[in-house]
Amino acid sequence: MRQDLISVVVPVLDEEHSLRALYRGICAALSTVEDITYEIIFVDDGSRDETWSVICSFREQDLRVKAARLSRNFGHQAALTAGYHYASGHCVISMDGDLQHPPELLPLMIQRWRQGYAVVSMVRDEAETESWPKVLCSRLFYRFINALSEVKIKPAVADFRLLDRRVVRRLNSLTERGRFVRGLISWVGFEETEIHYTPAPRFAGRTKYSWRKMVGLAVNAVSSFSSAPLKWGFNIGLAVTALCVALMSYAVYNKVYEHKDLTEWSSTFLTMLFLSGVQLLMIGVIGVYVGRIFDEVKKRPAYITEERLGLVPRSRLRASAAAARRSA
């Protein structure tokens, strides 16, 4: 019987205090699954603490541990992308390094995969320890993106999931730089199942997703999968134009027939202020999309790897894949 190779991808940023417990949890969980071998790929996204040293100590004791150290902090989505690029398993499991994604659920995820599902998504149930502003913002985000985009993203499904090799291959073939991975997974399709879980409290430290990063992720998601804001600009422009024509018609009517003077400075000032606000808003929306185009046409990589442990360079992986296609 074939032994399945399982790749576990863990992007980390300043997680030195939780890595040991996470490593032990992953190993303990996978040791209960029959007929598998596995690799654990840590992607250090520019940590400033001893995270890389801890990962190196794992590698010295266990050759199943592999790692990539990025040259700086490229962001969680870029680090996750790097993990998918380097993973070689028949399926790839991605999870965070703060132990909020329970390692003990890995056997159940593999079981569902062996039942034929290409995507096993972990659906996050609300925990009592979560603050209501975060819960509210999460709900609003998914409703907003799903209202705008033709690709529907399931609420409460983050980056704790299992992907079959077929799905990973399709993801790796997408070359866009500004990546919203959970949206791309919904976009590529494939048969999916869900497992609900309750997130554990952070093992140590503070969350790395600040409000600024969450807003940036939301903007990236909307601009990646929807052109609706640009269409809104056209519709708002039509509406404002119609309003201005109506106001001018009203002013002319009152001047000619009612002999009223409606040219007070306050109404003129407020009208100019309103129009200027609408224009600046839509210029900002257009700027977001132009910025994405600017980033894509430069064709810079999503990340740069400074150091590797036990991983094959991406150029060699591409050469091997091309050779395999030619021989086939």
PAKOLKOL-269447 format. One line per field, with one value per residue (C-alpha): x, y, z. Coordinates in nm, 4 decimals. Each point is the difference from the previous one (the first is absolute). Example, Ala and Ser with C-alpha at 12.3 -4.5 7.8 and 13.67 -1.06 7.14 Angstrom:
2
c1	(1.2300;0.1370)
c2	(-0.4500;0.3440)
c3	(0.7800;-0.0660)
//
This chain:
328
c1	(0.0000;0.1269;0.1259;-0.1406;0.2374;-0.1625;0.1432;-0.0824;0.0700;0.0326;0.0673;0.1473;0.0900;0.1565;-0.1395;0.3036;-0.2035;-0.2680;0.2067;0.1120;-0.3526;-0.1242;0.2705;-0.0756;-0.3732;0.0414;0.2289;-0.2300;-0.3067;0.1588;0.1521;-0.3543;-0.0680;0.0837;0.1866;0.1432;0.3294;0.0077;0.2013;-0.0462;0.0890;0.0458;0.0102;0.1613;-0.1491;0.2733;-0.0111;0.2035;0.0133;0.1543;-0.2553;0.2565;0.2378;-0.2789;-0.0854;0.3671;0.0076;-0.2984;0.1821;0.3068;-0.2117;-0.2582;0.0664;-0.3730;0.0132;0.0738;0.0002;0.0327;0.1089;-0.1263;0.2279;-0.2531;-0.3621;-0.1991;-0.3313;-0.1962;-0.1443;0.3460;0.1439;-0.2888;0.0635;0.3653;-0.1050;-0.2237;0.2844;0.2422;-0.2429;0.0348;-0.2696;-0.2952;-0.2024;0.0974;-0.1354;0.0465;-0.0353;0.1110;0.2838;-0.1826;-0.1773;-0.3449;-0.0304;-0.0177;0.2572;-0.2158;-0.2411;0.2596;-0.0960;-0.3650;0.1017;0.2074;-0.2899;-0.2324;0.2634;0.0277;-0.3766;0.0536;-0.0280;0.2548;-0.0501;-0.0622;-0.0878;0.0017;-0.2914;0.0691;-0.2749;-0.0144;0.1907;-0.1101;0.3418;-0.0347;-0.0846;-0.3267;0.1676;0.2113;-0.3010;-0.2073;0.2754;0.0455;-0.3703;-0.0142;0.3103;-0.1415;-0.3398;0.1655;0.2343;-0.2726;-0.2392;0.2569;0.1728;-0.1246;0.2244;-0.1626;0.2291;-0.1372;-0.0161;0.2327;0.2264;0.3501;0.3323;-0.0372;-0.0743;0.1134;0.0549;0.0519;0.3087;-0.2217;-0.1240;0.3496;0.1255;-0.2697;0.0724;0.3704;-0.0725;-0.1685;0.2553;-0.1753;0.2040;-0.2713;-0.1488;-0.3100;0.0474;-0.3404;-0.1633;0.2246;-0.0896;-0.3696;0.0723;0.1832;-0.2899;0.0292;-0.2158;0.0034;-0.1124;-0.0051;0.0973;-0.1039;0.2390;0.0325;0.3280;0.2209;0.1349;0.3377;0.2745;0.2288;0.0514;-0.2439;-0.1774;0.2028;-0.3126;-0.0451;-0.3032;0.2137;0.0932;-0.3599;-0.1151;0.2792;-0.1090;-0.3585;0.1068;0.2177;-0.2883;-0.2486;0.2384;0.1047;-0.3453;-0.2330;-0.0189;-0.3220;0.1570;0.0955;-0.3570;-0.1196;0.2079;-0.1830;-0.3404;0.0827;0.1177;-0.3304;-0.1970;0.1956;-0.0334;-0.3754;-0.0223;0.1985;-0.2210;-0.3098;0.1383;0.0960;-0.3463;-0.1566;0.2217;-0.0897;-0.3704;0.0066;0.2023;-0.2276;-0.3441;0.0284;0.2614;0.2037;0.3749;0.1505;0.3613;0.0939;0.3629;-0.0911;-0.1915;0.2754;0.2682;-0.1831;-0.0612;0.3678;0.1006;-0.2325;0.1186;0.3655;-0.0506;-0.1601;0.2781;0.2769;-0.1700;-0.0220;0.3535;0.1093;-0.1917;0.1551;0.3396;-0.0351;-0.0572;0.2737;0.2352;-0.0788;0.0692;0.3276;0.1065;-0.0896;0.1715;0.3297;-0.0062;0.1939;-0.0192;-0.2487;0.2872;0.3780;0.1552;0.3180;0.0710;-0.1338;0.0170;-0.0608;-0.1946;0.0678;0.0336;-0.3051;0.2011;0.0989;-0.3602;-0.1172;0.2722;-0.0968;-0.3668;0.0782;0.2135;-0.2808;-0.2486;0.2359;0.0548;-0.3738)
c2	(0.0000;0.3462;0.2207;0.3480;0.2913;0.2738;0.3520;0.2300;0.3663;0.2437;0.3716;0.1574;0.3494;0.0486;-0.3257;-0.1294;-0.0745;-0.2117;-0.1927;-0.2827;-0.0776;0.0246;-0.2363;-0.2569;0.0281;-0.0551;-0.2993;-0.1547;0.0433;-0.1387;-0.2964;-0.1360;-0.0084;-0.3226;-0.0290;0.3495;0.1782;0.3712;0.3180;0.3176;0.3148;0.3139;0.3302;0.2726;0.3256;0.2344;-0.0779;0.2246;-0.2353;-0.3487;-0.1707;-0.1023;-0.1393;-0.2138;-0.1305;-0.0838;-0.1995;-0.2030;-0.0731;-0.1266;-0.2602;-0.0816;-0.0012;0.0079;0.3657;0.2324;0.3769;0.3135;0.3327;0.2993;0.2996;0.2302;0.0099;-0.0492;-0.0679;-0.3087;-0.0661;0.0123;-0.2324;-0.2415;0.0129;-0.0867;-0.3014;-0.1242;0.0442;-0.2066;-0.2709;-0.3346;-0.2062;-0.1809;0.2457;0.3230;0.1190;0.3666;0.1312;0.2942;-0.0167;0.1380;-0.3291;0.1457;-0.2629;-0.3286;-0.2563;-0.2843;0.0586;-0.0948;-0.3723;0.0881;0.2291;-0.2787;-0.2411;0.2329;0.0389;-0.3771;-0.0092;0.1895;0.3686;0.2298;0.2857;-0.0420;0.3398;0.0609;0.2217;0.2098;0.0086;0.3075;-0.0353;0.1650;0.1667;0.1892;0.3671;0.1155;0.2629;-0.2723;-0.2296;0.2842;0.1067;-0.3603;-0.0368;0.3330;-0.0857;-0.3262;0.1532;0.2903;-0.2083;-0.2519;0.2801;0.1441;-0.3050;-0.2699;-0.2446;-0.0830;-0.0376;-0.1986;0.1983;-0.0983;-0.2012;0.1405;-0.1694;-0.3211;-0.2571;-0.3052;0.0124;-0.2898;0.0118;0.0828;0.3159;0.1018;-0.0453;0.2339;0.2574;-0.0068;0.0631;0.3330;0.2766;0.2980;0.1740;0.1484;-0.3273;-0.0646;-0.3735;-0.0986;0.1814;-0.1732;-0.3390;0.0769;0.1204;-0.3155;-0.2176;-0.3760;-0.2058;0.1361;-0.1064;0.1834;-0.0793;0.2323;0.0766;0.2378;0.1939;-0.0305;0.3111;0.1217;-0.2026;0.3007;0.3539;0.2262;-0.0296;0.1134;0.1126;0.3614;0.2009;0.1573;-0.3411;-0.1187;0.3080;-0.0591;-0.3620;0.1117;0.2535;-0.2654;-0.2480;0.2440;0.1275;-0.3582;-0.1427;0.2857;0.3018;0.1134;0.3092;0.1297;-0.0533;0.1802;0.2989;0.0133;-0.0317;0.2596;0.2343;-0.0410;0.0565;0.3123;0.1381;-0.0561;0.1666;0.3013;0.0368;-0.0160;0.2624;0.2319;-0.0403;0.0812;0.3089;0.1261;-0.0579;0.1935;0.2813;0.0394;-0.0700;0.0495;0.2770;-0.1684;0.0234;-0.3399;0.0939;0.0341;-0.0870;-0.2820;-0.2080;0.0545;-0.0985;-0.3151;-0.1076;0.0407;-0.1862;-0.2894;-0.0307;0.0210;-0.2753;-0.2312;0.0667;-0.0655;-0.3186;-0.1411;0.1097;-0.1994;-0.3083;0.0295;0.0441;-0.3342;-0.1808;0.1919;-0.0868;-0.3700;0.0268;0.1786;-0.2774;-0.2745;0.1452;0.0317;-0.3808;0.0044;-0.3239;-0.0240;-0.0842;-0.0482;-0.2909;0.0786;-0.3443;-0.3538;-0.3140;-0.3241;0.1688;-0.0102;0.3450;0.1031;0.0213;-0.3647;-0.0942;0.1710;-0.1734;-0.3393;0.0612;0.1054;-0.3107;-0.2176;0.1576;-0.0530;-0.3633;-0.0526)
c3	(0.0000;-0.0916;0.2766;-0.0371;0.0440;0.2083;-0.0094;0.2900;-0.0813;0.2900;-0.0705;0.3147;0.1169;0.3442;0.1416;0.1906;0.3139;-0.1695;-0.2559;0.2288;0.1147;-0.3594;-0.1292;0.2708;-0.0709;-0.3751;0.0475;0.2605;-0.2202;-0.3175;0.1854;0.0434;-0.3766;-0.1835;-0.3289;-0.0177;0.0053;0.0574;-0.0206;0.2037;-0.1914;0.2071;-0.1909;0.2096;-0.1230;0.1218;0.3738;0.2291;0.2988;0.0297;-0.2229;-0.2621;0.2621;0.1437;-0.3473;-0.0621;0.3232;-0.1239;-0.3245;0.1860;0.1788;-0.2672;-0.3750;-0.0634;0.1008;-0.2906;-0.0072;-0.2068;0.1402;-0.1960;-0.0405;0.1709;0.1085;-0.3210;0.1740;0.0971;-0.3476;-0.1615;0.2660;-0.0518;-0.3748;0.0597;0.2046;-0.2813;-0.2479;0.2074;0.1173;-0.1786;0.1736;-0.1522;0.2067;0.1765;0.3348;0.0900;0.3529;0.2126;0.2484;0.3044;0.0922;-0.0629;-0.2722;0.1983;-0.1264;0.1357;-0.2906;-0.2617;-0.0033;-0.0652;-0.2864;-0.1562;0.0429;-0.1925;-0.2719;-0.0332;-0.0481;-0.3252;0.0882;-0.1669;0.2483;0.3721;0.1462;0.3725;0.1019;0.3057;0.2612;0.2182;0.3256;0.3232;0.0320;-0.3306;0.0257;-0.1563;-0.2240;-0.1624;-0.0431;-0.1475;-0.2399;-0.1151;-0.0757;-0.1828;-0.2024;-0.1370;-0.0716;-0.1789;-0.2158;-0.0875;-0.0941;-0.2401;-0.1427;-0.2343;0.1867;0.3331;0.3007;0.2901;0.3252;0.2864;-0.2328;0.0361;-0.0859;0.2018;-0.2706;-0.1924;-0.3755;-0.2358;-0.2212;-0.3006;0.1706;0.1104;-0.3555;-0.1310;0.2708;-0.0767;-0.3678;0.0806;-0.0346;0.1574;0.2680;0.2213;0.1209;0.2071;0.0403;0.1391;-0.2913;-0.2533;0.1461;-0.0440;-0.3528;-0.1168;0.1176;0.0798;0.2337;0.3541;0.3446;0.3326;0.3573;0.2810;0.2826;0.2929;-0.0036;0.3047;0.1729;-0.1186;0.1635;0.0431;-0.1240;-0.1806;-0.3320;-0.3012;-0.1863;0.0989;-0.1068;-0.2702;-0.1420;0.0126;-0.1924;-0.2513;-0.0415;-0.0586;-0.2646;-0.1657;0.0001;-0.1527;-0.2672;-0.0868;-0.0575;-0.0819;-0.2293;0.1681;0.1656;-0.3453;-0.1191;0.3101;-0.1075;-0.3336;0.1678;0.2653;-0.2754;-0.1826;0.3197;0.0949;-0.3525;0.0064;0.3421;-0.1190;-0.3121;0.2200;0.2387;-0.2863;-0.1525;0.3359;0.0376;-0.3504;0.0605;0.3279;-0.1554;-0.3010;0.1418;0.3757;-0.0111;0.2766;0.0246;0.0912;-0.0488;0.3682;0.0658;0.2433;-0.2568;-0.2557;0.2495;0.1126;-0.3586;-0.0868;0.3153;-0.0804;-0.3587;0.1029;0.2582;-0.2572;-0.2490;0.2521;0.1154;-0.3500;-0.0848;0.3036;-0.1203;-0.3447;0.1656;0.1786;-0.3289;-0.1822;0.2863;-0.0435;-0.3724;0.0752;0.2390;-0.2460;-0.3084;0.1879;0.0381;0.3236;0.1992;0.2862;0.2349;0.0106;0.1869;0.1907;0.1449;-0.0369;0.2102;-0.1869;-0.2812;-0.3729;-0.1638;-0.2023;-0.3229;0.0371;0.0763;-0.3189;-0.2034;0.1419;-0.0729;-0.3583;-0.0501;0.1334;-0.2421;-0.2942;0.0878;0.0341)
//
